[in-house]
Amino acid sequence: MEKSFKIGDRNFVLDQEKAEEAFSAKRIINGRQTEAFNLLPLKYTWAYDLYGKMKANHWEPEDIQMQKDIEQWQGNDLSDSERWIIRMGIGYFSAAEGIVGDNVLHVIREKVTAPELKLVLGRHAHEENIHADSLLYMISSLGINPHECEAMFEQIPTIKKKNEFITNISHNVRREMDLTDPENKKLFAKNVFLFGQCMEGTQFYGLFGMILSLYRQNKFPGIGQMFRYTLRDESNHIELLRNLFMDLISENMEIWTEEFKDELVDTMRQAIVLEKEFINDCLPVSQVGLNADEFCQYIDFIADRRLEGVGLNPLNPGVQNPFPWLAETMDIKKEANFFEQRVTEYQKASALSAVDDDEL
């Protein structure tokens, strides 16, 4: 069907059928190739909805006051174990956030073909930059030697093993690939699963819980606040990559074999083993609210959520969440102004007004 527009003595004819053909050619991969970044009409509406949600959540590290954190860090009331958690958090995330951002921008975003997917993945990468910037802000505020962070990344075995596990798998897709080949489709799908469900969705959560446990005890309020914002961002990233993975599978069902499902579950199993080793390095000594066994159980709980969320069987059916308080800690609809101690409403914080355990 054609639609004509007559303007003066000029006549413009639009072919709706061709436009609909272009829309139907939109796919996660192997879709219509075009240099025009034309979002409309949207096919993956969830991607644009998430993009809007992520924009509304925008935050800047410098908005967070660090004076109390500095006083506590320079004082004598913190235990060595509490200081070690902060060092491990900064040491791990200062490298890990960059690994995620680089993969999202230069691997996943490069290989998807629908413009709305490229849009939201660009926002994802931008938020990883904000997280990396927040870590720099923490390091400079506390006066930690930045060389320590590089040393921890290279010399703490459990940090190095976690990052090598991720990069060794993702290395397989950092190249030109024929994504019509089912084996290459599997490699790409595994990469999306790895970053969304294993790394951001599971391996990040041990340290999130530890730092928010300190925050809950009125320790490191500035760092805790930044990690709350980061965790809120990560929940959107996990959902983004979960939806991307599920739509990728639905458009390429030939790869969704029992063998491939088992491979993904085994990948998660390996991620859990590495994360539990890391947790024991973070918590060599237990103290109030910080027990390695409970955090290992929490990782089992989170991992099963991630597996079930993409249609895979859990590894530990029935495992309970040992930290039900974490959902409440994530509720950042209302924030206390650090200077005036008045409650203010941030539109950018409204997205987590109601969070339950199923969303962690």
VEXRORO-921641 format. One record per residue: y, z negated, x of N, C-alpha, C, O in turn; residue in one letter. Coordinates in steps of 0.02 Angstrom, whole numbers, padded with zeros to 5 digits, always signed. Layout:
// residues N
YZXYZXYZXYZXA...
//
This chain:
// residues 360
-00059+00000+00043+00000+00000+00000+00062+00000+00044+00067-00038+00092M+00109+00044+00028+00170+00048+00067+00228+00018+00027+00230+00021-00034E+00276-00010+00065+00336-00037+00034+00396-00006+00069+00401-00005+00130K+00442+00021+00028+00499+00057+00056+00564+00018+00046+00574-00016-00004S+00607+00022+00096+00673-00007+00092+00724+00049+00105+00725+00078+00160F+00767+00063+00056+00818+00115+00065+00885+00081+00077+00912+00047+00033K+00911+00091+00137+00975+00062+00156+01022+00120+00172+01014+00154+00223I+01071+00130+00128+01115+00188+00137+01075+00252+00132+01038+00262+00084G+01080+00294+00182+01042+00356+00181+00979+00352+00224+00946+00403+00237D+00962+00291+00245+00901+00280+00285+00846+00251+00241+00859+00211+00196R+00784+00271+00255+00727+00246+00218+00676+00217+00267+00653+00251+00313N+00658+00153+00257+00611+00118+00301+00547+00104+00262+00548+00073+00209F+00491+00126+00289+00426+00118+00255+00382+00070+00294+00371+00079+00354V+00358+00019+00261+00313-00030+00291+00243-00021+00262+00235-00018+00201L+00194-00018+00305+00125-00009+00283+00091-00077+00282+00073-00104+00334D+00082-00104+00223+00053-00171+00216-00020-00172+00238-00043-00222+00265Q-00056-00118+00228-00126-00116+00248-00134-00124+00323-00178-00159+00346E-00090-00091+00361-00093-00098+00434-00076-00170+00455-00106-00196+00502K-00029-00200+00420-00011-00270+00435-00070-00316+00421-00083-00363+00459A-00105-00303+00367-00163-00345+00350-00219-00335+00399-00257-00381+00414E-00226-00274+00425-00276-00261+00476-00261-00300+00540-00306-00327+00572E-00197-00303+00558-00177-00341+00617-00192-00415+00608-00214-00449+00654A-00181-00440+00547-00195-00511+00532-00270-00525+00537-00290-00575+00567F-00310-00481+00509-00383-00492+00509-00411-00487+00580-00466-00512+00594S-00374-00453+00625-00397-00446+00695-00382-00508+00737-00402-00512+00794A-00346-00557+00708-00333-00619+00745-00398-00657+00753-00435-00668+00705K-00411-00679+00815-00471-00718+00830-00454-00768+00886-00404-00761+00920R-00499-00817+00894-00489-00865+00948-00490-00829+01015-00445-00836+01056I-00543-00790+01026-00549-00747+01085-00566-00677+01062-00589-00667+01006I-00554-00628+01105-00570-00558+01089-00534-00533+01026-00559-00490+00990N-00476-00561+01014-00436-00539+00958-00389-00483+00976-00393-00454+01030G-00345-00468+00929-00296-00414+00939-00252-00429+01000-00221-00482+01004R-00249-00383+01046-00208-00390+01106-00140-00360+01094-00134-00301+01076Q-00088-00398+01103-00020-00373+01094+00028-00413+01137+00018-00472+01148T+00079-00380+01161+00131-00414+01199+00180-00450+01154+00218-00493+01177E+00179-00433+01090+00225-00464+01042+00199-00533+01022+00142-00539+00998A+00240-00584+01031+00220-00652+01014+00237-00665+00940+00282-00704+00924F+00200-00630+00897+00215-00632+00825+00171-00683+00791+00111-00672+00782N+00200-00740+00771+00161-00793+00742+00138-00777+00670+00084-00798+00649L+00179-00740+00634+00166-00729+00563+00130-00663+00551+00141-00614+00586L+00087-00663+00499+00066-00720+00459+00016-00764+00497-00025-00739+00536P+00020-00829+00486-00023-00876+00521-00095-00871+00496-00107-00868+00435L-00141-00869+00542-00212-00872+00524-00238-00943+00536-00273-00971+00493K-00221-00972+00594-00245-01039+00611-00189-01088+00593-00152-01112+00637Y-00183-01103+00529-00128-01144+00506-00130-01214+00535-00078-01246+00544T-00191-01238+00549-00197-01305+00579-00160-01309+00646-00133-01362+00664W-00159-01253+00683-00126-01253+00748-00051-01261+00740-00020-01299+00777A-00022-01227+00692+00050-01233+00682+00068-01301+00653+00120-01329+00669Y+00025-01328+00610+00037-01395+00583+00037-01447+00639+00078-01492+00641D-00011-01440+00685-00014-01486+00742+00046-01478+00788+00072-01527+00814L+00068-01417+00797+00127-01405+00838+00187-01443+00810+00225-01474+00847Y+00196-01440+00744+00251-01476+00713+00244-01552+00721+00294-01586+00733G+00184-01576+00715+00171-01648+00724+00186-01669+00795+00214-01722+00807K+00166-01629+00843+00176-01644+00913+00251-01644+00931+00274-01686+00968M+00288-01595+00903+00360-01594+00914+00393-01657+00888+00437-01686+00920K+00372-01678+00828+00402-01738+00798+00388-01801+00838+00425-01850+00832A+00335-01800+00878+00317-01858+00918+00350-01859+00987+00333-01902+01028N+00395-01813+01000+00423-01807+01067+00454-01872+01092+00488-01907+01055H+00441-01888+01155+00470-01947+01186+00484-01933+01259+00457-01887+01289W+00527-01974+01288+00544-01968+01358+00533-02036+01392+00551-02088+01364E+00502-02037+01451+00488-02100+01485+00550-02144+01494+00546-02205+01487P+00607-02113+01510+00668-02152+01524+00693-02189+01463+00736-02233+01469E+00667-02173+01403+00686-02210+01343+00656-02280+01342+00679-02323+01304D+00606-02292+01384+00569-02356+01383+00597-02401+01437+00603-02382+01495I+00615-02462+01418+00641-02511+01465+00585-02541+01507+00532-02559+01480Q+00595-02547+01572+00544-02572+01618+00563-02638+01650+00527-02662+01694M+00618-02669+01629+00642-02729+01663+00590-02786+01661+00578-02818+01712Q+00560-02797+01603+00511-02850+01597+00450-02836+01641+00423-02882+01672K+00429-02774+01643+00372-02755+01685+00387-02769+01759+00344-02794+01795D+00448-02752+01780+00468-02764+01849+00468-02838+01865+00443-02859+01918I+00494-02879+01819+00495-02951+01829+00424-02979+01835+00410-03020+01878E+00379-02955+01792+00310-02979+01795+00276-02956+01859+00239-02995+01890Q+00288-02894+01879+00256-02867+01940+00279-02904+02002+00240-02916+02048W+00343-02923+02003+00371-02958+02061+00359-03033+02058+00370-03068+02108Q+00337-03059+02000+00326-03130+01992+00257-03152+02016+00221-03114+02049G+00239-03213+01998+00176-03243+02022+00126-03259+01967+00076-03292+01979N+00140-03234+01905+00098-03253+01849+00040-03205+01836-00006-03221+01798D+00041-03148+01867-00013-03099+01857-00071-03113+01904-00062-03134+01961L-00132-03101+01879-00191-03107+01921-00199-03044+01962-00171-02992+01946S-00239-03049+02015-00254-02989+02055-00289-02936+02013-00278-02877+02022D-00332-02958+01966-00368-02912+01923-00320-02873+01878-00330-02813+01868S-00269-02905+01852-00220-02871+01809-00180-02820+01849-00166-02765+01825E-00160-02839+01909-00125-02791+01951-00169-02731+01969-00146-02674+01972R-00233-02745+01979-00280-02692+01998-00288-02641+01941-00294-02581+01953W-00289-02666+01879-00294-02621+01821-00236-02572+01820-00244-02512+01808I-00176-02598+01832-00116-02555+01832-00121-02504+01888-00106-02445+01878I-00142-02526+01947-00148-02479+02003-00201-02425+01988-00190-02366+02002R-00257-02445+01960-00309-02397+01943-00285-02349+01889-00299-02289+01892M-00249-02375+01840-00223-02332+01787-00176-02280+01814-00182-02221+01797G-00128-02301+01855-00080-02255+01883-00115-02207+01932-00101-02147+01933I-00161-02233+01973-00196-02192+02022-00239-02138+01989-00240-02081+02013G-00273-02155+01935-00316-02106+01902-00275-02056+01862-00283-01995+01869Y-00231-02081+01819-00196-02036+01773-00146-01991+01809-00131-01936+01785F-00120-02012+01866-00072-01970+01901-00104-01905+01923-00070-01854+01930S-00170-01905+01934-00205-01843+01950-00235-01811+01888-00232-01750+01879A-00264-01852+01844-00300-01825+01786-00255-01787+01738-00276-01735+01711A-00195-01812+01726-00150-01778+01679-00134-01708+01705-00129-01661+01666E-00125-01701+01770-00112-01635+01799-00171-01588+01793-00162-01528+01781G-00232-01615+01801-00292-01574+01794-00297-01546+01723-00313-01487+01713I-00283-01589+01673-00285-01567+01603-00232-01513+01590-00247-01460+01563V-00170-01528+01610-00116-01481+01596-00128-01414+01628-00114-01362+01597G-00153-01413+01689-00166-01350+01724-00220-01310+01688-00214-01249+01681D-00273-01344+01665-00327-01308+01630-00304-01281+01563-00320-01224+01545N-00266-01321+01526-00242-01299+01461-00198-01238+01469-00204-01190+01430V-00153-01239+01518-00104-01185+01526-00135-01123+01558-00122-01067+01535L-00175-01132+01610-00197-01075+01650-00268-01052+01635-00289-01000+01662H-00305-01088+01595-00372-01067+01576-00376-01055+01501-00385-00998+01478V-00369-01108+01462-00379-01102+01390-00325-01057+01358-00342-01010+01321I-00262-01071+01373-00208-01032+01341-00211-00959+01362-00193-00915+01323R-00232-00946+01423-00236-00877+01448-00290-00837+01412-00285-00776+01407E-00342-00871+01388-00399-00835+01360-00399-00831+01284-00433-00787+01256K-00362-00874+01249-00358-00866+01177-00310-00809+01161-00267-00791+01203V-00316-00779+01102-00277-00720+01087-00229-00728+01029-00182-00688+01023T-00238-00776+00985-00192-00785+00929-00128-00820+00951-00132-00871+00984A-00069-00793+00934-00006-00822+00958+00004-00895+00937+00032-00933+00976P-00018-00914+00877-00007-00983+00856-00048-01032+00899-00029-01090+00907E-00104-01008+00926-00143-01050+00972-00107-01057+01039-00106-01111+01068L-00079-01002+01063-00041-01005+01125+00019-01051+01117+00038-01086+01164K+00050-01051+01058+00108-01093+01045+00090-01167+01052+00123-01204+01088L+00038-01189+01017+00020-01260+01017-00009-01281+01085+00000-01338+01106V-00044-01236+01119-00071-01253+01185-00015-01259+01236-00019-01299+01283L+00038-01220+01228+00097-01228+01271+00128-01296+01261+00150-01328+01309G+00131-01320+01199+00157-01387+01185+00111-01440+01216+00135-01490+01242R+00047-01429+01211-00002-01475+01242+00012-01483+01316+00017-01539+01342H+00020-01427+01351+00033-01429+01423+00099-01464+01438+00104-01501+01486A+00149-01452+01396+00214-01485+01405+00206-01561+01399+00237-01598+01438H+00166-01584+01353+00157-01656+01345+00120-01686+01405+00132-01744+01422E+00076-01648+01436+00044-01673+01497+00096-01682+01552+00090-01727+01593E+00147-01638+01553+00201-01647+01601+00239-01712+01588+00258-01747+01634N+00251-01727+01525+00285-01789+01507+00244-01849+01529+00271-01898+01555I+00179-01846+01520+00135-01901+01540+00138-01910+01617+00141-01966+01642H+00136-01854+01653+00140-01858+01726+00207-01887+01747+00211-01927+01794A+00261-01868+01712+00327-01894+01726+00330-01969+01713+00362-02007+01750D+00296-01992+01660+00296-02063+01643+00262-02104+01699+00283-02160+01713S+00211-02076+01729+00177-02111+01784+00222-02116+01845+00222-02168+01879L+00259-02063+01858+00308-02066+01913+00360-02120+01899+00381-02155+01945L+00382-02125+01837+00430-02176+01816+00401-02246+01827+00437-02291+01850Y+00338-02256+01809+00306-02321+01820+00302-02338+01894+00318-02394+01914M+00281-02290+01935+00274-02300+02007+00340-02320+02038+00344-02368+02076I+00393-02282+02022+00458-02296+02052+00487-02361+02026+00520-02397+02064S+00475-02378+01963+00502-02440+01935+00470-02502+01967+00505-02550+01983S+00405-02499+01978+00369-02557+02006+00374-02559+02083+00358-02609+02113L+00397-02504+02113+00402-02502+02185+00335-02493+02220+00327-02514+02277G+00288-02460+02186+00223-02445+02216+00230-02386+02264+00263-02337+02248I+00200-02392+02322+00201-02338+02370+00166-02277+02341+00106-02282+02326N+00200-02221+02332+00168-02162+02300+00108-02136+02339+00064-02104+02311P+00106-02150+02405+00048-02128+02444-00015-02164+02423-00071-02138+02433H-00008-02224+02393-00066-02260+02369-00101-02220+02314-00163-02220+02310E-00062-02187+02271-00092-02149+02217-00135-02092+02243-00190-02081+02219C-00108-02056+02292-00147-02002+02322-00209-02030+02357-00262-01999+02355E-00201-02087+02389-00258-02118+02424-00312-02138+02374-00372-02130+02387A-00291-02166+02316-00340-02187+02265-00377-02126+02238-00438-02129+02227M-00341-02072+02227-00372-02011+02201-00424-01984+02249-00476-01959+02228F-00410-01990+02314-00455-01963+02364-00508-02012+02387-00562-01991+02408E-00494-02078+02383-00536-02126+02417-00573-02175+02372-00620-02208+02394Q-00553-02181+02308-00592-02222+02262-00649-02179+02235-00636-02132+02198I-00711-02193+02254-00766-02147+02238-00772-02130+02163-00787-02073+02146P-00763-02180+02120-00773-02166+02048-00718-02122+02019-00730-02084+01972T-00657-02127+02046-00603-02082+02025-00619-02011+02049-00614-01963+02011I-00639-02006+02112-00654-01940+02141-00712-01907+02104-00711-01846+02092K-00764-01946+02087-00822-01918+02053-00805-01894+01983-00829-01842+01961K-00763-01932+01947-00743-01911+01881-00705-01844+01883-00719-01799+01844K-00658-01840+01929-00618-01779+01933-00659-01719+01958-00649-01663+01935N-00704-01731+02004-00746-01676+02029-00794-01652+01974-00809-01592+01970E-00818-01698+01934-00861-01679+01877-00826-01629+01831-00855-01580+01810F-00763-01643+01817-00724-01600+01773-00708-01533+01807-00719-01480+01779I-00682-01537+01868-00659-01475+01901-00717-01430+01921-00709-01369+01923T-00775-01459+01937-00832-01417+01955-00855-01374+01896-00875-01316+01905N-00852-01402+01836-00871-01363+01776-00816-01313+01759-00831-01255+01744I-00754-01336+01760-00699-01291+01740-00689-01234+01790-00661-01182+01772S-00711-01244+01852-00704-01192+01902-00738-01127+01881-00718-01072+01900H-00791-01134+01840-00829-01075+01819-00790-01028+01773-00809-00970+01764N-00736-01054+01743-00697-01011+01698-00628-00993+01726-00588-00962+01691V-00615-01012+01786-00550-00997+01818-00554-00928+01851-00545-00922+01912R-00567-00878+01811-00575-00810+01837-00570-00761+01778-00569-00782+01720R-00566-00697+01795-00570-00646+01743-00641-00647+01713-00690-00647+01750E-00645-00649+01647-00710-00654+01614-00715-00603+01558-00667-00589+01523M-00774-00575+01551-00789-00533+01494-00812-00579+01437-00869-00600+01435D-00766-00593+01392-00782-00641+01339-00818-00610+01280-00825-00641+01227L-00841-00548+01288-00889-00521+01240-00960-00539+01259-01007-00532+01220T-00969-00562+01321-01035-00583+01346-01050-00654+01319-01011-00700+01332D-01106-00663+01283-01121-00729+01255-01123-00785+01306-01104-00842+01290P-01146-00771+01367-01149-00823+01418-01078-00845+01438-01066-00904+01450E-01033-00798+01443-00963-00816+01458-00930-00852+01400-00888-00896+01410N-00948-00834+01339-00923-00870+01281-00945-00944+01284-00906-00989+01269K-01006-00954+01304-01031-01023+01311-00993-01061+01365-00975-01119+01355K-00980-01028+01421-00942-01061+01474-00872-01081+01450-00849-01136+01464L-00840-01037+01413-00774-01052+01388-00777-01108+01336-00736-01154+01337F-00825-01105+01290-00832-01157+01239-00847-01224+01272-00821-01276+01251A-00888-01224+01323-00905-01286+01359-00842-01315+01392-00833-01376+01392K-00800-01272+01419-00738-01295+01450-00692-01328+01399-00663-01380+01413N-00686-01299+01339-00646-01329+01286-00675-01396+01265-00638-01445+01257V-00740-01400+01258-00774-01463+01241-00764-01515+01295-00752-01573+01281F-00771-01494+01357-00765-01539+01415-00697-01573+01416-00694-01635+01422L-00644-01534+01410-00577-01563+01415-00558-01601+01353-00527-01654+01357F-00575-01576+01294-00554-01608+01233-00594-01669+01215-00566-01721+01196G-00661-01664+01220-00703-01718+01194-00729-01764+01250-00737-01824+01239Q-00742-01737+01309-00769-01778+01364-00713-01813+01404-00716-01873+01415C-00664-01774+01426-00612-01802+01470-00558-01838+01429-00554-01900+01431M-00517-01800+01394-00463-01831+01355-00491-01875+01300-00464-01928+01285E-00546-01854+01270-00573-01889+01211-00615-01950+01226-00623-01993+01183G-00643-01954+01287-00687-02010+01303-00667-02045+01368-00655-02105+01369T-00663-02007+01423-00651-02038+01488-00582-02069+01495-00572-02113+01536Q-00534-02047+01455-00467-02077+01458-00466-02146+01424-00422-02186+01437F-00514-02158+01380-00507-02214+01334-00524-02282+01364-00502-02333+01338Y-00562-02283+01419-00575-02347+01452-00510-02379+01476-00496-02437+01461G-00472-02341+01515-00409-02368+01542-00357-02378+01487-00319-02426+01490L-00355-02334+01437-00310-02346+01381-00322-02415+01352-00275-02454+01341F-00385-02431+01340-00402-02495+01311-00383-02554+01356-00358-02605+01331G-00394-02547+01421-00378-02601+01467-00302-02614+01469-00280-02672+01465M-00264-02561+01476-00191-02570+01480-00162-02595+01415-00116-02636+01415I-00189-02572+01359-00165-02596+01294-00188-02668+01281-00157-02704+01242L-00243-02688+01312-00264-02758+01308-00213-02803+01343-00196-02856+01318S-00189-02781+01401-00136-02818+01436-00072-02819+01394-00039-02871+01389L-00055-02762+01365+00004-02756+01323-00001-02805+01264+00049-02836+01245Y-00060-02811+01237-00072-02856+01180-00061-02930+01200-00046-02972+01158R-00069-02943+01265-00058-03011+01291+00014-03020+01317+00028-03066+01356Q+00059-02974+01296+00130-02976+01316+00140-02965+01391+00186-02992+01421N+00095-02926+01420+00102-02907+01490+00116-02832+01495+00084-02792+01460K+00163-02814+01537+00182-02744+01547+00202-02710+01482+00171-02661+01462F+00253-02736+01448+00273-02706+01384+00297-02634+01390+00286-02593+01346P+00331-02617+01445+00355-02549+01454+00299-02500+01467+00294-02448+01436G+00255-02519+01514+00197-02477+01529+00153-02471+01468+00128-02417+01452I+00142-02526+01434+00101-02525+01373+00130-02478+01320+00093-02442+01287G+00196-02480+01313+00228-02436+01264+00218-02363+01282+00204-02321+01239Q+00226-02347+01346+00216-02277+01367+00144-02256+01357+00131-02198+01338M+00097-02301+01368+00027-02283+01356+00012-02277+01282-00032-02239+01263F+00047-02314+01240+00039-02305+01168+00063-02235+01147+00029-02202+01108R+00120-02214+01173+00144-02147+01158+00096-02095+01186+00082-02044+01153Y+00071-02107+01246+00024-02060+01277-00040-02055+01235-00066-02000+01224T-00065-02112+01213-00126-02113+01172-00115-02076+01106-00160-02042+01082L-00057-02084+01078-00041-02047+01016-00043-01972+01030-00070-01934+00990R-00013-01951+01086-00015-01880+01105-00087-01857+01115-00107-01803+01091D-00127-01898+01149-00195-01879+01164-00236-01870+01100-00279-01826+01097E-00223-01910+01049-00260-01902+00986-00247-01833+00956-00292-01804+00926S-00186-01807+00965-00171-01739+00941-00204-01687+00986-00228-01636+00961N-00207-01700+01051-00240-01653+01096-00314-01647+01081-00343-01593+01081H-00345-01704+01067-00416-01705+01051-00429-01665+00987-00476-01626+00983I-00386-01675+00937-00393-01638+00875-00381-01564+00885-00416-01522+00856E-00332-01547+00926-00317-01476+00941-00379-01442+00971-00401-01390+00948L-00406-01473+01023-00462-01441+01058-00526-01445+01017-00571-01403+01025L-00532-01495+00973-00590-01498+00928-00586-01440+00878-00636-01405+00868R-00528-01430+00847-00521-01375+00800-00531-01307+00834-00563-01263+00806N-00504-01301+00894-00513-01239+00932-00587-01226+00945-00611-01171+00937L-00622-01278+00966-00693-01272+00980-00732-01253+00917-00774-01208+00919F-00717-01287+00861-00754-01274+00800-00742-01203+00774-00789-01170+00751M-00680-01179+00777-00666-01111+00755-00696-01060+00803-00719-01007+00782D-00696-01076+00867-00728-01032+00916-00802-01024+00901-00829-00968+00903L-00835-01079+00885-00906-01077+00869-00917-01038+00804-00962-00996+00800I-00876-01052+00753-00886-01018+00688-00877-00943+00693-00908-00905+00655S-00836-00920+00740-00825-00848+00750-00877-00817+00797-00881-00756+00804E-00916-00860+00830-00966-00835+00879-01030-00875+00872-01053-00907+00919N-01059-00873+00813-01116-00916+00798-01178-00900+00840-01224-00941+00844M-01179-00842+00872-01237-00825+00913-01245-00872+00972-01300-00877+01000E-01191-00907+00992-01197-00952+01050-01217-01023+01029-01233-01064+01071I-01216-01038+00963-01228-01106+00939-01303-01118+00932-01329-01129+00878W-01337-01115+00989-01409-01125+00992-01426-01198+01005-01383-01237+01026T-01488-01216+00992-01510-01284+01007-01504-01299+01081-01488-01355+01101E-01518-01249+01121-01513-01257+01194-01441-01272+01215-01429-01316+01256E-01393-01236+01185-01322-01247+01202-01299-01315+01176-01261-01350+01210F-01321-01335+01118-01304-01401+01091-01329-01456+01138-01293-01504+01153K-01390-01448+01162-01418-01498+01208-01378-01500+01273-01369-01554+01302D-01355-01442+01295-01315-01439+01357-01249-01477+01348-01228-01513+01394E-01218-01471+01290-01156-01506+01278-01167-01582+01273-01128-01621+01300L-01220-01602+01239-01235-01673+01234-01249-01702+01303-01228-01757+01319V-01284-01664+01345-01298-01687+01413-01234-01692+01454-01227-01736+01496D-01187-01646+01442-01122-01650+01476-01086-01715+01457-01058-01748+01500T-01088-01732+01394-01058-01795+01372-01094-01854+01403-01063-01903+01423M-01160-01850+01407-01199-01904+01437-01177-01916+01510-01169-01973+01531R-01168-01863+01547-01145-01869+01616-01075-01899+01619-01060-01941+01662Q-01032-01878+01573-00963-01905+01572-00964-01980+01559-00925-02017+01588A-01009-02003+01516-01015-02074+01500-01037-02114+01561-01010-02167+01576I-01088-02089+01596-01113-02123+01656-01057-02133+01706-01048-02188+01733V-01019-02080+01719-00964-02084+01767-00909-02132+01743-00880-02168+01783L-00896-02131+01678-00843-02175+01652-00864-02249+01657-00822-02291+01671E-00927-02263+01646-00950-02333+01651-00947-02358+01723-00931-02416+01736K-00963-02314+01770-00956-02333+01841-00883-02348+01857-00867-02396+01892E-00839-02306+01830-00767-02315+01840-00743-02381+01808-00703-02417+01838F-00766-02396+01749-00747-02459+01715-00766-02519+01757-00728-02567+01762I-00824-02517+01787-00845-02573+01829-00803-02580+01892-00795-02635+01918N-00775-02524+01917-00728-02528+01972-00661-02556+01949-00627-02591+01987D-00641-02540+01888-00578-02566+01861-00583-02640+01846-00533-02676+01852C-00642-02663+01826-00651-02732+01804-00708-02766+01844-00758-02784+01814L-00699-02773+01909-00751-02808+01948-00756-02881+01930-00808-02913+01942P-00702-02909+01902-00701-02979+01880-00679-02981+01807-00627-02953+01790V-00719-03013+01764-00701-03017+01693-00649-03072+01682-00647-03121+01718S-00608-03062+01631-00561-03113+01610-00547-03104+01536-00576-03060+01505Q-00503-03144+01507-00491-03143+01436-00471-03072+01413-00423-03044+01438V-00509-03045+01366-00494-02979+01338-00512-02921+01383-00500-02863+01365G-00541-02935+01441-00556-02882+01488-00626-02892+01517-00635-02923+01570L-00675-02867+01481-00745-02875+01499-00777-02806+01507-00774-02765+01461N-00807-02793+01565-00833-02727+01579-00887-02706+01529-00889-02648+01509A-00930-02752+01509-00984-02734+01463-00956-02711+01396-00981-02664+01366D-00903-02744+01372-00872-02724+01309-00840-02656+01314-00843-02616+01267E-00808-02643+01370-00777-02577+01379-00829-02522+01385-00817-02466+01362F-00885-02537+01414-00940-02487+01417-00966-02473+01346-00981-02416+01329C-00971-02526+01306-00992-02516+01236-00940-02474+01198-00958-02432+01157Q-00876-02486+01213-00823-02448+01181-00828-02374+01198-00817-02332+01155Y-00846-02358+01259-00854-02289+01279-00913-02257+01241-00908-02199+01221I-00967-02294+01233-01023-02268+01192-01000-02253+01121-01017-02201+01092D-00960-02298+01093-00934-02289+01025-00890-02227+01020-00898-02186+00975F-00842-02221+01066-00796-02165+01065-00833-02099+01076-00820-02049+01042I-00880-02098+01124-00917-02037+01139-00956-02012+01078-00958-01952+01065A-00986-02058+01042-01023-02037+00982-00976-02009+00929-00994-01962+00893D-00916-02036+00923-00866-02007+00877-00850-01935+00897-00846-01891+00854R-00843-01924+00961-00826-01857+00983-00884-01808+00970-00872-01752+00948R-00945-01830+00984-01003-01787+00973-01011-01769+00899-01020-01711+00881L-01007-01820+00857-01015-01808+00786-00958-01765+00758-00968-01728+00710E-00900-01771+00788-00842-01732+00765-00849-01658+00775-00814-01619+00742G-00894-01637+00820-00906-01565+00830-00976-01545+00809-01002-01493+00829V-01008-01587+00769-01073-01569+00740-01132-01581+00786-01184-01550+00777G-01125-01626+00835-01180-01641+00880-01207-01711+00866-01173-01753+00836L-01269-01723+00886-01301-01787+00873-01274-01841+00920-01263-01828+00979N-01263-01902+00894-01239-01957+00936-01292-01979+00986-01352-01970+00975P-01268-02009+01040-01314-02035+01091-01334-02107+01077-01387-02129+01098L-01291-02143+01042-01304-02214+01027-01290-02228+00953-01241-02261+00937N-01333-02204+00908-01320-02212+00837-01311-02285+00817-01351-02328+00837P-01259-02298+00779-01248-02366+00754-01209-02411+00801-01195-02468+00783G-01191-02388+00860-01152-02430+00906-01086-02449+00873-01054-02407+00841V-01065-02511+00881-01005-02537+00849-00946-02535+00897-00953-02538+00958Q-00887-02531+00867-00825-02533+00905-00809-02606+00922-00796-02646+00877N-00809-02624+00986-00794-02694+01004-00719-02710+01003-00700-02768+01011P-00677-02660+00993-00605-02669+00994-00571-02643+00931-00533-02595+00934F-00585-02674+00874-00552-02650+00812-00476-02658+00814-00440-02624+00777P-00451-02702+00858-00379-02713+00864-00343-02652+00893-00282-02647+00886W-00380-02607+00926-00347-02551+00960-00311-02506+00910-00258-02479+00926L-00339-02497+00851-00307-02456+00800-00239-02485+00781-00190-02449+00772A-00237-02551+00774-00174-02584+00757-00123-02577+00813-00063-02566+00801E-00146-02582+00875-00101-02575+00932-00071-02505+00935-00015-02496+00960T-00107-02456+00910-00083-02387+00909-00031-02375+00855+00004-02324+00858M-00024-02420+00807+00023-02409+00751+00094-02420+00777+00116-02476+00786D+00129-02365+00789+00196-02370+00818+00249-02342+00772+00299-02313+00794I+00238-02351+00708+00289-02328+00660+00353-02367+00669+00408-02340+00666K+00346-02433+00679+00404-02475+00687+00408-02501+00759+00360-02528+00785K+00464-02491+00790+00474-02512+00859+00532-02561+00863+00583-02551+00830E+00523-02613+00903+00577-02660+00914+00624-02633+00967+00602-02613+01021A+00689-02632+00953+00738-02610+01002+00741-02661+01058+00749-02721+01045N+00733-02639+01120+00728-02686+01176+00793-02723+01188+00792-02779+01215F+00849-02694+01169+00913-02728+01182+00933-02773+01124+00954-02829+01136F+00928-02748+01064+00954-02785+01006+00900-02820+00966+00916-02858+00920E+00836-02807+00983+00780-02838+00948+00783-02827+00873+00764-02871+00833Q+00806-02768+00854+00804-02752+00783+00750-02699+00773+00735-02661+00819R+00722-02697+00714+00670-02649+00700+00703-02583+00679+00744-02581+00633V+00685-02531+00714+00712-02465+00698+00655-02418+00681+00599-02426+00705T+00670-02369+00640+00620-02320+00620+00632-02256+00661+00686-02228+00660E+00581-02235+00695+00585-02173+00733+00545-02120+00695+00486-02128+00681Y+00577-02065+00680+00541-02011+00648+00486-01986+00695+00432-01967+00673Q+00500-01987+00760+00451-01962+00808+00390-02008+00813+00339-01989+00841K+00395-02069+00786+00339-02115+00790+00301-02120+00724+00253-02158+00719A+00322-02083+00674+00294-02092+00607+00223-02066+00600+00188-02085+00553S+00202-02024+00646+00137-01992+00638+00079-02041+00642+00024-02025+00618A+00089-02100+00671+00034-02148+00676+00047-02208+00631+00028-02264+00648L+00078-02197+00575+00092-02252+00530+00028-02283+00503+00027-02341+00484S-00025-02243+00501-00090-02269+00477-00144-02239+00520-00158-02179+00517A-00176-02280+00561-00229-02257+00605-00289-02302+00593-00284-02363+00594V-00347-02271+00583-00407-02312+00577-00454-02295+00634-00442-02250+00674D-00508-02333+00637-00554-02326+00694-00582-02256+00699-00598-02233+00754D-00590-02221+00643-00619-02154+00644-00575-02105+00680-00598-02052+00701D-00510-02121+00687-00464-02074+00718-00454-02087+00792-00419-02049+00826E-00484-02140+00819-00474-02156+00889-00516-02110+00933-00514-02116+00994L
//
